[in-house]
């Protein structure tokens, strides 16, 4: 499991050592050589456990899905730094804006949460039998 990309949907086979990694940083941390660049990528889907190849020179929107199970594997990366926060990327701008707002929660003893039920509307079989 990758500690850099928490929502990795595929593993990628490194063309240089033919070992499987979830992200390039995992390769960099464990291998004693640089990652070899290639145009043909070999993926292993984590959902269906099947392997497939993609040529990245002709990569299209339909190629964002596993050809075996349609798992969408091209997603915005969820990293330990971004977990639970909203990250917005502005088109044409290299900056990211982080939304630090925290959802306000009402306490459980809030009187606006109390709902009184009308026993006549509950449809209890025992109360309807008593009335007959």
LUMDOSE-302604 format. One record per residue: residue number from 1; residue in one letter; x negated, y negated, z negated of N, C-alpha, C in turn. Coordinates in Angstrom, 3 decimals. Atoms other than C-alpha are relative to their C-alpha. Layout:
> NUM  A  X  Y  Z  X  Y  Z  X  Y  Z;
...
This chain:
> 1  X  -0.839  1.182  0.000  0.000  0.000  0.000  -0.883  -1.244  0.000;
> 2  X  0.799  1.202  -0.177  -1.333  -3.398  0.963  0.285  -1.006  -1.110;
> 3  X  -0.180  1.018  1.033  -1.926  -5.977  -1.738  0.018  -1.403  0.592;
> 4  X  0.032  1.302  -0.666  -2.178  -8.800  0.820  1.321  -0.332  0.676;
> 5  X  -1.288  0.170  -0.678  1.020  -8.311  2.854  0.968  0.975  -0.670;
> 6  X  -0.853  -0.849  0.833  3.724  -7.012  0.508  1.119  0.674  0.779;
> 7  X  -1.102  -0.574  -0.766  6.324  -6.317  3.193  -0.476  0.607  1.318;
> 8  X  0.534  -0.620  -1.224  4.114  -4.524  5.751  0.900  1.161  0.416;
> 9  X  -0.915  -1.016  -0.529  6.357  -2.361  7.946  -0.724  1.074  0.804;
> 10  X  0.794  -0.958  -0.775  3.587  -0.603  9.906  -1.430  0.015  -0.530;
> 11  X  1.449  -0.063  0.182  0.020  0.562  9.460  -0.609  -0.116  1.387;
> 12  X  0.671  0.221  -1.274  -2.459  -0.324  12.187  -1.309  0.783  -0.003;
> 13  X  1.248  -0.756  -0.093  -5.261  1.955  13.360  -1.093  -0.912  0.552;
> 14  X  1.134  0.825  -0.436  -8.557  0.085  13.573  -0.718  0.717  1.150;
> 15  X  0.638  -0.657  -1.142  -10.124  0.787  16.991  -1.480  0.318  -0.244;
> 16  X  1.434  -0.208  0.236  -13.668  0.633  15.586  -0.268  1.279  -0.799;
> 17  X  0.262  -1.167  0.851  -13.434  3.345  12.888  1.149  1.013  0.019;
> 18  X  -1.172  -0.874  -0.150  -10.042  4.893  13.770  0.640  0.347  -1.348;
> 19  X  -0.655  -0.168  1.295  -8.875  4.503  10.154  1.218  -0.912  -0.044;
> 20  X  -1.259  0.730  0.088  -5.433  3.196  9.158  -0.072  -1.055  -1.089;
> 21  X  -0.038  1.113  0.941  -4.949  -0.179  7.448  1.331  -0.729  0.161;
> 22  X  -1.238  0.781  -0.071  -1.939  -2.335  6.602  -0.234  -1.421  0.504;
> 23  X  0.303  1.349  -0.465  -3.715  -5.606  7.403  -1.494  -0.117  0.262;
> 24  X  1.430  0.172  -0.289  -7.075  -6.908  8.690  -0.841  -0.247  -1.257;
> 25  X  0.739  0.263  1.233  -8.063  -8.030  5.182  -0.325  1.309  -0.717;
> 26  X  0.273  -1.322  0.589  -7.750  -4.438  3.911  -1.192  0.652  0.701;
> 27  X  1.134  -0.541  -0.753  -10.158  -3.365  6.693  -1.288  -0.704  -0.419;
> 28  X  1.179  0.792  0.362  -12.552  -6.175  5.823  -0.527  0.378  -1.385;
> 29  X  0.400  -0.330  1.374  -12.579  -5.193  2.126  -0.609  1.393  -0.130;
> 30  X  0.441  -1.384  0.182  -13.213  -1.484  2.657  -1.019  0.489  1.026;
> 31  X  0.914  -0.464  -1.061  -15.210  -1.160  5.899  -1.340  -0.730  -0.082;
> 32  X  1.333  0.594  -0.005  -18.915  -1.836  6.340  -0.349  -0.594  1.366;
> 33  X  0.198  0.540  -1.346  -18.445  -3.258  9.841  1.146  -0.955  0.313;
> 34  X  -1.095  0.909  -0.371  -16.378  -6.019  11.499  1.077  0.738  0.790;
> 35  X  -1.130  -0.570  -0.735  -12.963  -5.240  12.963  -0.174  -0.254  1.492;
> 36  X  0.133  0.116  -1.452  -13.211  -4.563  16.696  1.323  -0.491  0.590;
> 37  X  -1.196  0.549  -0.655  -10.766  -6.595  18.793  0.361  0.858  1.204;
> 38  X  -0.482  -0.779  -1.136  -8.618  -4.786  21.360  1.360  -0.534  0.436;
> 39  X  -1.314  0.428  -0.484  -5.526  -5.406  23.493  1.048  1.093  -0.180;
> 40  X  -0.960  -1.086  0.241  -3.956  -1.988  22.831  -0.027  0.363  -1.484;
> 41  X  -0.112  -0.268  1.433  -2.743  -1.561  19.256  0.728  1.323  -0.214;
> 42  X  -0.655  -1.250  0.380  -1.789  1.754  17.649  0.609  -0.223  -1.370;
> 43  X  -0.748  0.248  1.235  0.887  1.465  14.963  0.584  1.301  -0.527;
> 44  X  -0.742  -1.085  0.640  2.413  3.919  12.482  1.117  -0.645  -0.802;
> 45  X  -1.166  0.578  0.676  5.927  2.970  11.386  0.121  0.602  -1.395;
> 46  X  -0.128  -0.485  1.382  6.357  3.209  7.618  1.405  0.528  -0.287;
> 47  X  -1.369  -0.471  0.222  10.085  3.878  7.963  0.178  1.426  0.529;
> 48  X  -0.226  -1.323  -0.604  10.112  6.868  10.354  -1.274  0.849  0.064;
> 49  X  1.293  -0.709  0.040  6.398  7.820  10.022  -0.487  0.455  1.376;
> 50  X  0.434  -0.363  -1.345  5.934  7.990  13.817  -0.977  -1.041  0.538;
> 51  X  1.057  0.840  -0.551  3.017  6.551  15.781  0.397  -0.460  1.402;
> 52  X  -0.267  0.526  -1.341  3.318  4.318  18.847  -1.062  -1.027  0.368;
> 53  X  0.982  0.943  -0.515  1.136  2.096  21.043  0.706  -1.210  0.599;
> 54  X  -0.507  1.229  -0.625  1.688  -1.486  22.168  -1.162  -0.733  0.642;
> 55  X  0.980  0.841  -0.690  -0.241  -3.510  24.735  0.353  -1.445  -0.329;
> 56  X  -0.350  1.342  0.460  -0.411  -6.993  23.233  -0.079  -1.055  1.100;
> 57  X  0.019  0.961  -1.110  -1.052  -8.654  26.601  1.377  -0.130  0.641;
> 58  X  -1.356  0.040  -0.556  2.533  -7.823  27.626  1.042  0.121  -1.115;
> 59  X  -0.884  -0.105  1.159  4.137  -8.097  24.178  1.216  -0.898  0.183;
> 60  X  -1.257  0.741  -0.146  7.813  -9.162  24.349  0.795  0.083  -1.296;
> 61  X  -0.836  0.006  1.203  10.556  -9.792  21.787  0.507  1.404  -0.342;
> 62  X  -0.471  -1.371  0.236  11.845  -6.219  22.208  -1.083  0.873  -0.621;
> 63  X  1.106  -0.762  0.556  8.390  -4.966  21.190  -0.187  -0.226  -1.500;
> 64  X  0.076  0.250  1.442  8.951  -6.271  17.645  0.668  1.111  -0.804;
> 65  X  -0.729  -1.093  0.650  10.874  -3.055  16.871  -0.677  1.333  0.287;
> 66  X  0.537  -1.344  -0.205  9.708  0.521  16.389  0.805  0.677  1.110;
> 67  X  -0.736  -0.646  -1.092  10.595  2.450  19.579  0.727  1.272  -0.428;
> 68  X  -0.626  -1.235  0.475  11.638  5.474  17.493  1.212  -0.255  -0.902;
> 69  X  -1.092  0.195  0.981  13.838  4.035  14.722  0.546  -1.425  -0.017;
> 70  X  -0.428  1.401  -0.093  14.326  0.325  15.663  -0.283  -0.814  -1.262;
> 71  X  0.406  0.785  1.156  12.674  -0.839  12.418  -0.686  -1.271  0.491;
> 72  X  0.592  1.279  -0.389  11.857  -4.550  12.822  -1.295  -0.172  -0.792;
> 73  X  1.270  0.026  0.716  8.150  -4.596  11.977  -0.755  -1.316  0.135;
> 74  X  0.617  1.329  -0.086  7.234  -8.147  13.057  0.853  -0.936  -0.851;
> 75  X  -0.707  0.842  0.959  8.305  -10.184  10.033  -0.952  -1.059  -0.535;
> 76  X  0.895  0.934  0.700  6.996  -13.282  8.263  -0.638  0.727  -1.185;
> 77  X  0.719  -0.729  1.051  4.349  -11.945  5.892  0.379  -0.521  -1.373;
> 78  X  -0.255  0.349  1.395  5.309  -11.892  2.244  -1.273  0.339  -0.767;
> 79  X  1.260  -0.175  0.710  2.116  -12.408  0.288  0.225  -0.195  -1.491;
> 80  X  -0.170  0.223  1.444  1.563  -12.427  -3.487  0.200  -1.477  -0.338;
> 81  X  -0.154  1.440  0.253  1.304  -16.242  -3.303  1.395  -0.510  0.379;
> 82  X  -1.291  0.498  -0.477  4.603  -16.646  -1.434  1.182  0.775  -0.561;
> 83  X  -1.092  -0.841  0.491  6.652  -13.973  -3.257  0.960  -0.825  -0.844;
> 84  X  -1.032  0.699  0.749  9.919  -15.451  -4.485  0.104  -1.478  0.318;
> 85  X  -0.054  1.397  -0.374  9.301  -18.833  -2.854  0.399  -0.102  1.457;
> 86  X  -0.392  0.228  -1.392  10.638  -20.292  0.361  -1.122  -0.760  0.676;
> 87  X  1.040  0.673  -0.769  7.971  -21.169  2.929  0.608  -0.384  1.348;
> 88  X  -0.548  0.491  -1.256  8.966  -23.299  5.919  -1.151  -0.478  0.860;
> 89  X  1.027  0.461  -0.924  6.721  -23.758  8.940  0.658  -0.918  1.014;
> 90  X  -0.534  0.959  -0.948  7.366  -26.817  11.039  -0.622  0.256  1.355;
> 91  X  0.491  -0.290  -1.339  7.082  -26.257  14.763  -0.931  -1.107  0.469;
> 92  X  0.962  0.972  -0.484  4.023  -27.917  16.195  -0.851  -0.608  -1.098;
> 93  X  0.746  0.548  1.121  2.726  -28.766  12.732  -0.659  1.145  -0.750;
> 94  X  0.740  -1.067  0.671  0.100  -26.725  10.900  0.269  0.043  -1.502;
> 95  X  -0.254  0.039  1.433  1.437  -27.624  7.446  1.142  0.924  -0.378;
> 96  X  -1.099  -0.761  0.576  3.607  -25.424  5.284  0.577  -0.801  -1.149;
> 97  X  -0.671  0.684  1.089  6.161  -26.892  2.920  0.532  1.055  -0.945;
> 98  X  -0.433  -0.982  0.981  6.777  -24.959  -0.269  1.175  -0.573  -0.776;
> 99  X  -1.190  0.395  0.739  10.186  -25.145  -1.908  -0.132  0.531  -1.426;
> 100  X  0.205  -0.398  1.392  9.601  -25.105  -5.680  1.273  -0.075  -0.840;
> 101  X  -1.224  0.083  0.779  13.235  -25.445  -6.645  0.290  1.319  -0.697;
> 102  X  -0.370  -1.185  0.769  14.505  -23.021  -9.275  1.511  0.010  -0.127;
> 103  X  -1.450  -0.123  0.093  18.060  -21.764  -9.222  0.430  -0.164  -1.456;
> 104  X  -0.522  0.224  1.347  19.964  -23.023  -12.241  1.007  1.088  -0.330;
> 105  X  -0.906  -1.074  0.425  21.683  -20.203  -14.108  0.832  -0.480  -1.179;
> 106  X  -0.874  0.337  1.126  24.666  -20.664  -16.376  -0.166  1.051  -1.086;
> 107  X  0.084  -0.991  1.080  24.459  -19.033  -19.794  1.218  0.907  0.012;
> 108  X  -1.095  -0.980  -0.028  26.585  -15.928  -20.236  1.190  -0.418  -0.870;
> 109  X  -1.108  0.406  0.865  28.657  -17.569  -22.987  0.682  -1.274  0.500;
> 110  X  -0.616  1.168  -0.609  29.726  -20.358  -20.623  1.510  0.228  0.090;
> 111  X  -1.465  -0.196  -0.022  33.517  -20.831  -21.068  0.601  0.006  1.403;
> 112  X  -0.548  -0.008  -1.358  33.985  -21.385  -17.331  -0.077  1.390  0.625;
> 113  X  0.100  -1.358  -0.513  33.070  -17.707  -16.812  1.086  0.926  -0.550;
> 114  X  -1.002  -0.845  0.641  35.884  -16.393  -19.042  1.271  0.001  0.852;
> 115  X  -1.217  -0.154  -0.788  38.858  -15.055  -17.103  0.998  0.791  -0.837;
> 116  X  -1.030  -0.732  0.728  42.078  -14.087  -18.820  0.892  0.693  1.005;
> 117  X  -0.804  -0.801  -0.915  44.018  -11.329  -17.142  1.416  0.159  -0.539;
> 118  X  -1.399  -0.207  0.351  47.784  -11.054  -17.144  0.252  1.505  -0.016;
> 119  X  -0.194  -1.443  0.077  48.609  -7.511  -18.386  1.053  0.506  0.988;
> 120  X  -1.024  -0.417  -0.951  51.635  -7.428  -16.052  -0.584  0.247  1.377;
> 121  X  0.613  -0.129  -1.311  49.298  -7.685  -13.061  -1.030  1.127  0.069;
> 122  X  1.023  -1.036  0.022  46.913  -4.925  -14.152  0.487  1.313  0.595;
> 123  X  -0.531  -1.215  -0.608  49.236  -2.152  -12.963  -0.335  1.251  -0.784;
> 124  X  0.330  -1.148  0.822  48.486  0.145  -15.870  1.161  0.986  0.018;
> 125  X  -1.054  -1.000  -0.061  50.416  3.425  -15.580  0.642  0.215  -1.359;
> 126  X  -0.559  -0.231  1.328  50.862  3.691  -19.357  0.968  -1.120  -0.355;
> 127  X  -0.907  1.090  0.326  52.459  0.227  -19.666  1.258  0.077  0.848;
> 128  X  -1.186  -0.082  -0.837  54.813  0.877  -16.738  0.894  1.149  -0.465;
> 129  X  -0.801  -1.092  0.506  55.916  4.189  -18.284  0.718  -0.388  -1.288;
> 130  X  -0.618  0.436  1.240  56.631  2.495  -21.622  1.193  -0.874  0.275;
> 131  X  -1.105  0.899  -0.303  58.897  -0.056  -19.964  1.209  0.768  0.514;
> 132  X  -1.126  -0.740  -0.577  61.062  2.671  -18.336  0.764  0.684  -1.026;
